[in-house]
Amino acid sequence: FDDPDAESDLATYRADWGLPPCGSGCFEKVNEDGQASPLPVAAAGSGWATEESLDLDMVSAICPACHILLVEAGDSDLPDLGAAVNTAVSLGAGFVSNSYGAAETAADPGYDTDFFQHPGVAITAAAGDSGFGVSYPAASQYVTAVGGTSLTPAPGPRGWAETVWGDVASGEGTGSGCSADDAKPPWQADAGCATRTDNDVAAVADPSTGLAVYDSYDEGGWLEVGGTSASSPIIASVFALAGTPAAGTYPSSYPYQDPAGLFDVTSGTDGSCATAYLCTAGAGYDGPTGWGTPDGTAAFSSGVIPAASRPR
């Protein structure tokens, strides 16, 4: 759907946080066919405008120099959303964030090929906010599945302690787990899941200590937002800061090559599961946080391509 106030709200967010204005060439909005008009029907009370504001604001916060292309799908079904991904890539996007998810289905491997198999492009997807369990497209073997964490102030050089975002009592928290339908990518070697394991990496998501977002259309102004819908654009932006992905590679594999470039999250859980590491953090790889959260950009780089000056 369309967020009619996306560009003006973005300007307010950037100005209030002291970020450079999103001037000529910085922001573009198109429909899922790549055209400036007609745009989809307005989001009304669906909540999609808030999702769009969240994505735009998080990209601005992490990568203020990035060019931002907002592709608005005509509907919330997977074929339309997937078409929007294809359009973003066809228009030159090197980094694509997806802050939505649905239950897995047997159709997902076909959707992988149709919409998410874009070597040389970093595509991220939110792991979900309902605790342990896998959603799609985070389950796609071609995307970077992004889990969520909680941050609290702590002594030490970093200044923060980090755990899995999860509240077992409420059922709220990052998604994670073992895919029912999607094949395991060749760079995953965990022994407790024969298919695709979610997640690859993570970023802050806890709505109890959420992020400031400006959305005048749905919410009338400032609000505090969390969830892995925030984590996904954060990680896409870190990929952008790390530089252009190597041609023919899948950037979701990069953190597996350099896990030392991540903060290893070793405590917390997002629910109950039979194979402990799929729902509980521990040293090294685990389901809720993957290999961890960004410590700089090294783990998100192919190591062979220099950073672009203004990635898109």
C-alpha positions in Angstrom: 0.0 0.0 0.0 1.0 3.7 -0.3 2.2 5.9 2.5 1.3 9.3 1.1 3.4 11.1 3.7 6.5 8.9 3.4 8.8 11.5 1.9 7.7 14.4 4.2 7.9 12.2 7.3 11.3 11.0 6.3 12.4 14.7 6.1 11.1 15.3 9.6 12.9 12.3 11.0 16.2 13.3 9.5 16.0 16.9 10.5 15.0 16.1 14.1 18.0 13.7 14.5 20.5 16.0 12.8 20.9 13.9 9.7 21.6 15.5 6.3 18.5 16.3 4.3 17.4 13.6 1.8 18.0 15.8 -1.2 18.0 15.2 -4.9 18.4 11.6 -5.8 18.3 10.4 -2.2 14.6 9.2 -2.1 12.4 7.7 -4.7 9.0 6.0 -4.4 7.6 3.7 -7.1 4.9 1.0 -7.4 5.7 -2.7 -7.7 6.1 -2.3 -11.5 8.8 0.4 -11.0 6.5 3.3 -12.0 6.0 6.6 -10.1 2.3 6.3 -10.8 -0.2 5.1 -10.2 0.8 4.3 -6.7 -1.1 1.6 -4.7 -4.2 2.6 -2.7 -3.4 4.5 0.5 -2.5 2.3 3.5 -5.4 3.7 5.6 -5.5 1.9 9.0 -3.7 -1.2 7.8 -0.4 -0.4 9.6 1.7 -0.7 6.4 2.5 3.1 6.5 4.1 2.6 9.9 6.1 -0.3 8.6 7.3 1.9 5.7 8.2 4.8 8.1 10.1 2.4 10.3 12.1 1.0 7.4 12.9 4.5 6.0 13.9 5.8 9.4 16.2 2.9 10.3 18.0 3.1 6.9 18.5 6.8 7.5 19.8 6.2 11.0 22.3 3.5 10.0 23.4 4.7 6.6 22.5 8.4 6.2 24.3 8.6 2.8 22.3 5.7 1.3 20.0 6.3 -1.6 16.6 5.1 -0.6 14.2 3.4 -3.0 10.7 2.7 -1.6 8.9 0.1 -3.7 5.2 -0.1 -2.7 3.5 -3.4 -3.5 -0.1 -3.3 -4.7 -1.2 -5.9 -2.2 0.1 -7.7 0.9 0.3 -11.2 -0.7 3.6 -12.8 -1.4 3.5 -12.6 -5.2 3.0 -8.8 -5.0 5.6 -8.3 -2.3 8.0 -10.6 -4.2 7.4 -8.6 -7.4 8.4 -5.5 -5.5 11.8 -7.2 -4.6 12.4 -8.0 -8.2 11.6 -4.4 -9.2 14.0 -3.0 -6.6 16.8 -5.2 -8.0 15.9 -4.3 -11.6 16.1 -0.6 -10.7 19.6 -1.1 -9.3 19.1 -1.7 -5.6 22.1 -3.6 -4.2 20.5 -4.0 -0.7 16.8 -4.9 -0.2 15.0 -5.1 3.2 11.8 -6.9 3.8 9.9 -6.3 7.1 7.1 -8.8 6.7 6.5 -12.5 7.0 3.9 -15.2 6.7 3.6 -18.9 7.6 5.7 -21.3 5.6 4.0 -23.2 2.7 5.1 -25.8 0.2 5.1 -22.9 -2.4 8.1 -21.3 -0.8 10.9 -23.0 -2.8 9.2 -21.7 -5.9 9.0 -18.2 -4.5 12.7 -18.5 -3.7 13.5 -18.9 -7.4 10.9 -16.3 -8.6 11.6 -13.5 -6.2 14.7 -13.9 -3.9 17.4 -15.6 -6.0 19.5 -12.5 -6.7 23.2 -13.2 -6.4 25.2 -10.1 -5.8 22.4 -8.4 -3.9 22.0 -8.4 -0.1 18.4 -9.2 0.7 17.3 -9.2 4.4 14.1 -10.5 5.9 12.6 -10.1 9.4 12.5 -13.3 11.4 9.1 -12.5 13.0 7.9 -11.2 16.3 5.9 -14.2 17.7 8.6 -16.1 19.4 10.0 -19.5 18.3 8.9 -20.5 14.8 9.9 -19.8 11.2 8.3 -17.4 8.8 8.8 -16.7 5.1 10.6 -15.1 3.4 13.1 -15.2 6.3 13.2 -19.0 5.6 14.4 -18.5 2.1 17.9 -19.9 1.5 18.7 -16.8 -0.5 18.1 -14.1 2.1 19.7 -13.0 5.3 17.3 -14.0 8.1 17.5 -11.3 10.8 16.6 -12.1 14.4 16.1 -9.7 17.3 17.8 -8.8 20.5 17.3 -6.8 23.7 19.9 -4.2 24.7 20.4 -2.9 28.3 23.1 -0.4 29.5 26.1 -2.2 31.1 29.6 -1.4 32.3 32.5 -2.1 29.9 33.9 -0.8 26.7 30.8 -1.5 24.6 28.4 0.0 27.2 25.6 -2.6 26.5 24.6 -6.1 27.5 22.7 -8.0 24.8 20.3 -11.0 25.0 17.8 -12.7 22.8 14.6 -10.7 22.5 12.0 -13.0 23.9 9.2 -13.2 26.4 8.0 -16.8 26.8 5.0 -15.8 28.9 3.6 -13.4 26.3 4.8 -15.3 23.2 6.5 -12.2 22.0 10.0 -12.3 20.7 12.2 -13.0 17.7 11.3 -15.9 15.4 13.8 -18.7 14.8 13.9 -22.4 14.0 14.2 -25.1 11.4 12.4 -24.6 8.1 9.8 -27.1 7.0 10.1 -26.4 3.3 13.3 -24.6 2.4 16.6 -26.2 1.6 19.7 -25.6 3.6 22.2 -23.1 2.0 25.6 -24.6 1.5 27.3 -22.3 4.0 25.2 -23.5 6.9 26.7 -26.4 8.8 24.7 -26.7 12.0 23.8 -30.3 12.7 20.4 -30.0 14.4 18.4 -28.9 11.3 18.7 -30.6 7.9 16.9 -27.8 6.2 17.3 -24.0 6.3 18.0 -22.7 9.9 16.8 -19.3 11.0 18.6 -17.0 11.7 21.9 -15.7 10.2 22.4 -12.6 12.3 20.4 -10.3 14.5 20.0 -6.7 15.6 18.1 -4.8 18.3 14.3 -5.4 18.2 12.8 -5.2 21.7 9.8 -2.8 21.6 10.2 -2.3 25.4 13.3 -0.2 24.6 12.2 0.6 21.1 13.3 3.1 18.4 11.9 6.5 17.6 9.9 6.6 14.3 8.0 9.5 12.8 4.7 8.5 11.1 2.2 11.3 10.6 -0.1 9.3 8.4 -0.9 6.3 10.7 0.1 7.5 14.1 0.0 11.3 14.0 3.7 11.8 14.6 6.4 10.3 16.9 6.1 6.8 18.3 8.3 4.1 19.7 8.6 0.9 17.5 10.4 -2.4 17.8 10.3 -5.9 16.4 12.4 -7.6 13.8 10.8 -5.2 11.3 13.4 -2.8 12.7 16.2 -5.4 12.7 15.9 -6.1 9.0 16.5 -2.6 7.6 19.3 -2.1 10.2 21.1 -5.1 8.9 20.5 -4.2 5.2 22.0 -0.8 6.0 25.1 -2.4 7.6 25.5 -4.5 4.4 25.4 -1.2 2.4 28.1 0.4 4.6 30.2 -2.7 4.1 30.4 -2.2 0.4 29.1 -3.7 -2.9 28.7 -7.5 -2.7 30.8 -9.6 -4.9 29.1 -10.6 -8.2 27.6 -14.1 -8.1 27.7 -14.4 -4.3 25.0 -14.5 -1.7 25.8 -11.9 1.0 23.9 -14.0 3.6 27.0 -16.2 3.5 29.4 -13.4 4.6 28.8 -13.6 8.4 29.6 -17.3 8.3 33.0 -16.5 6.9 33.9 -13.9 9.6 31.9 -14.5 12.8 34.6 -12.8 14.7 33.3 -9.5 13.3 30.0 -9.9 15.3 29.0 -9.6 18.9 28.2 -13.1 20.0 24.9 -13.1 21.9 25.1 -16.0 24.5 22.0 -15.7 26.7 18.2 -15.6 26.3 15.5 -17.6 24.6 12.5 -17.0 22.3 10.5 -20.1 23.4 10.6 -23.8 23.8 12.0 -26.3 21.4 13.4 -29.9 21.3 16.8 -28.9 19.9 18.0 -26.3 22.3 20.2 -24.1 20.1 17.3 -23.4 17.8 15.5 -21.3 20.4 18.2 -20.6 23.0 21.3 -18.5 22.7 24.7 -19.9 23.4 28.4 -19.4 22.4 28.8 -19.4 18.7 25.9 -20.0 16.3 22.3 -20.2 17.6 18.9 -19.9 16.0 17.6 -16.7 17.6 20.6 -14.5 16.9 22.6 -16.5 14.3 26.2 -15.6 14.6 25.4 -12.4 16.4 25.0 -8.6 16.0 27.1 -6.1 14.0 30.5 -5.1 15.5 31.4 -2.8 12.6 31.0 -3.9 9.0 33.7 -6.6 8.5 31.3 -9.6 8.8 29.1 -8.1 6.2 31.7 -7.6 3.4 32.8 -9.9 0.7 36.3 -8.6 1.4 37.1 -8.1 -2.3 34.9 -5.1 -3.4 35.4 -1.6 -2.1 32.6 0.3 -0.6 30.4 2.5 -2.8 30.2 6.1 -1.9 26.4 6.2 -1.8 24.9 2.7 -1.9 21.3 2.1 -2.8 
